[in-house]
């Protein structure tokens, strides 16, 4: 297997650290450089202690970034688009894990981010980074924008229903519960332990920016809107979406099973989880820590014709680094599951 030369820009954050961990065990990748301005010159294990005796790399500065085959950009939002041409001059292929290129429309970007996009001509050139939706485009792509974690867990839960136009769009209500790692590794008053510990904090009951990604990918029309909320809970890794949709027709659970099986039976990283009994009848984020799986389950209320869809991921894996690696495998012609077969731990 021919190796590609890859570098990670912004490798000191949680997502960059996950990518570094994954790439060290990928048989077709040679890691060239990992950058961090804060930790320039220090060993990566100083920041990512799980990589002790795994990686001997030191953090480079962005200004010392050399040419390679692929750049994985793990920068804070708005930084990748500010240096887009700088990055494109150093690599033929880019995967951006920020929100900078997730939206296809400059008008929609301005609506949600309250400013003009500096490179509107590139918004349509970046492939939105959920492989289950855009696998064939990724195989031919040089530019991929990795999807947001809250958007990923919601989209994958609802996609089969929306693809088959089975739900009343304007009645869709989604509540996502997320772990603290979603906030990144920069300390703040909100992440201070006495404040954060034990909290159930509705930090985005309305107007979460991932709503735009979900509406875009599920095919919402301009006059249709998603009702979307996000709550942080006492958990480090994970995202759990509880989505309430109202079906247009009277369906039975066996019909819902058929729809999800048809959509996902050949997907390597999606599992339908719906048991009749036991502790693990529906998806749970805890069981997915460190994995690239998305588990999806559902429960039907025949009285109101409401379908509750429950989907779960590890926000740092299928919601970030793992999904980016899955996209990279497709982009570079590797087996899609390479480096991503870890099944998780139980108990944990």
N, C-alpha and C positions, 0 to 999 in steps of 0.2 A: 504494500500500500504506500503510494507516494505521499510524503509528508508536506503539509503546508506550514508556512512560517506565520505565526500569529502573535499579535501584541495586544495587551489590555491597557486601555487608557482610563485612569481613575480606578486603580486596582486596590485601593486601601479601604473601600467601603464593603458592606456586606455582600452586595451583588458581585463586585469585582473579586472578592475573596472566594466566593462560590465558583465563579468561572475559573479562577486559578486552580482551585482544587480539582475541578472536572477535567481541565485541559492537561493536567499533569498525568492523568491516567488515560488520555485519549491516544490511541496508537498511531494516529495520522497527523498529529500536531506537534510542531516544535515551537515552544514558547520563546519568543525573542526578547521582548521587553515588557515590563509592567510599570506604569507611571503613577506617581503620587507627588504632589508638590509639598504636602505636609510632612511626608516621611522620606523625602529624597535622600538616597544614600544608605538607608537602613534596610536590613534584611526583611523580607516579607513576613517571616515567622514572628517578627516583633509585633506585627499588627494582626496576623492570622496564626495564632499559636498552634492550631490544629495541623499546620503545615511544617512543623518542626521535623527535621530529618527527611522531609519530602521535597522541599524546595530550598535551593541555595541562592535564589535570585535576590537581587537588591532592587529597590525602587529607583527608577530613572525619573528625570525631569521631562516635562512635555517638550521643552525646547531641544532635547537630545533625541527625540523620537526619530528612528530610522525607518527606511522603507521595508515593507513586508508584504505578504500576500493578503492578509486579512487583519483588520482592526476591529476590536470589540470595544465600543465606547460606553463606559459606565460613569459618565459625568453627571453632575446635577443638571436639572432641566435648564434649558436655554444656553448651555455652554457648547454643546456639540454643534448647533446650528451657527453659532458665532465663529466657529473655526472649521466649517465644513470643507472649504477648499484646501486648507492646510492638511486635513486628514485624507482627502481624496488624492492629494499629491503623493501620499506615503503608502497608499494601499489600493489595490484594484477593487477590493471588496470591503464594505463596511456593514457592521451590525450595530445599530444605535439602540441602547437600552433605556434612553430617556424618553420623554413625551414629545420631543421636538418635531418628529416627522410621522406621528401616528395618524394624524387627520389628513384626509385627502384634499380638503377644500380650504383655501386661504380665508374665506369668509367665515367658515365654521371655526377655524383656529382663532381668528380675531374675536369671535363671539365668546369663546370660552377662556382665552388667555389674555384678553383685553389689550392686545397690541398686534401690529402688523407682523407677519412672518418675514424674516429677512431673505428667505430663499423660497418664495412661493412656487417657483418653477420646479422645485424638487419634491414637493409634497406628493405629487402623483407618481413619482419615480420610485419612492420607497415602498416596498411591499409590506403590508401590515403583518406583524409577526406571529400569527397563530397558524402553525402548520396544518392543522386539521381543516382550516378554511382555505388556505392559500398555498398548498403543497406544490402544485405544478408551477405557479409563478416563482416560487422560491428556487426551484431547480434551475431557472434561467436568470436569476437576479444577481445584481452586484450590490444592491442597496436594500437592506431590510431594517424596519423599525420594529423593535420588539414590543409586544403589547403590555399594557399595564396589568398588574396582578389582579386588581378588583375587576377589571374588564374581562380578563381571561376566565376567571372562575365563573363569572356571570354568563358570558357568551357561550362557553362550552356547555353549561347547563341548559341553556335555552335554544341553542342553534337548531336542533332537529325540529322543534315546534315551529319556529319562525320560518325555517326553510320550507316547511309544508303548509305555511299560512293557516295554522290551526288555532291561533289565539286572538283575542280582542286586544289589539296593540295598546290602546290608551288605558287599559286597566292593569297593565303590568306593574307590579310593585316588587322591588328587590331590596333586601337588607343584607349587607355584607358585614360579617364580623371578622376582624383582622388582629394579628399579633403585633407586638411592639416593634419587631424588626422592619416592618413596613416604613417606619419613620426614619430609617437610616441610623448610622452610628455617630452622628453629631449630637452631643448632649444639648438639652434645652430644659427650660423650666417644666415643660410638659412631660419630659422623660425622667425627671428627678424621681428617685425611687419612692420616697414617701408620698409623692403626688401620683405616680403611675401605678404603684402596686395596689392590686385589688380593685382597680377602677373599671367601670363599664362606661366608656365615654363616647357619646354620640358627637363625633367631631365634624361630621359632614352629613347632617340630616337631609340637606338638599344641595343642589348645585355642585356635586362632586364632578370633577373634570373627566373622570373615566366614563361618565354618562355619555359623553360625545362619542367615544370609541364604540361603546355598546350600540348606540343608535345607528352609527355608521355601518357596523358589521352585521347587525341583525336586520338591516334594511328598513328602518323606520322612515316614514315619509316626513316631509318638512313640517306638517301640521301635527304630527304624532310625537309624543314625548314619553320618556321613561321616568318612572317614579323610583328614585334610587337613593339609598341611604347607606352610610358606612359608620360602623361603631368599633372602637378599639376595646379589646378585652384582655384579661389576664392570660396571655399566651405570647410566646416569643415568635414562633414560626406558625404560619398557617393563615388561610382565608376560607371562610365558609359563607356561601351565598344561599340565602333562603328566598326563593323567587316565587311569587304568587301570580299565577296567570289564570285567566278565565277562557275556557275553551269555547269556540264558536259552535261546535256540535257536541252532542252527547256521546262521549266515548267511554269505554271501559278500560280498566287497567291493562288488560291483555292487549288492547289497541296501542296504548302508550308504550308498553314493552316492545311491541313490534316496530314502532317508529324509532325508538332509541337503538334497538339492535341493528336495524337497517342502516342507520347513520353511522354507528360507531363500532360495529362488530370487527372491522378490520383495522381499527386504530390501535397502535401499540401502547398508547399511554392514556387511554380512557377506559374506565371500568364502570359497568353498571352495578350499583350496590343497592340491593333492596331485598332484605331477608324477612322472613315471616316472624322470626323470634331471635333471642340472643341480644347481647350488648351492642353488636355492630350491625344493626339493621339498616342504617343509613350512613352516608359518608361522614367521616370525622377527620379533620385536619391533622390531629396528633399522629395518626397512623401513616401519614404521608410525609413526615419530616425527612428531608434529604432525598426524596424521590421526585421523579418527573411525571408522576401520575396525576390525573384529574379523576376523582370518583364522583359519579352522578347517580342520584336516586330520586324517587318521587313518591308522592301520596296523593290520591284523588279523593276529593269530597264530592260524591255524586249528588248531594242535595243542592249545592250552589254551583256545581260544575267548575269548581276551582281546583286547579292542579298546583300543588306545592312541589317545586323542584329544588332539591338540595344538592349542591355541588361543593367540592372541597379540593384545595391544592395546598402545597407548600409555596408560600408567596415568593420565597427566594429561589425556588427551583422552577416548577412549571409556570410560576408567575414572573420569572426573571431569568436567572442564569441557565437553568435547565432548558427552558424553552428556546433561549438564544442558541444554545448548543445544538438542539434539535434542528433549528433553522439553518445553522452553519453546516450541519451534516448534509442537508438537502442542497444547500447552495454549492457545496464543494463536491458533490457526487459521492458521498460516503453513505454507508448503511445508516438509515435514520436513527436507529437506536444506539449507535456506537457511543460508548462512554456514559450511558444513561440507564443502565439496567439494574441499578441498586434497588432492591424491593422494599427498603425501609426496615424498621426494627419493631419488634413487639415482645414484651412490653417496653415502653420508653417513658 
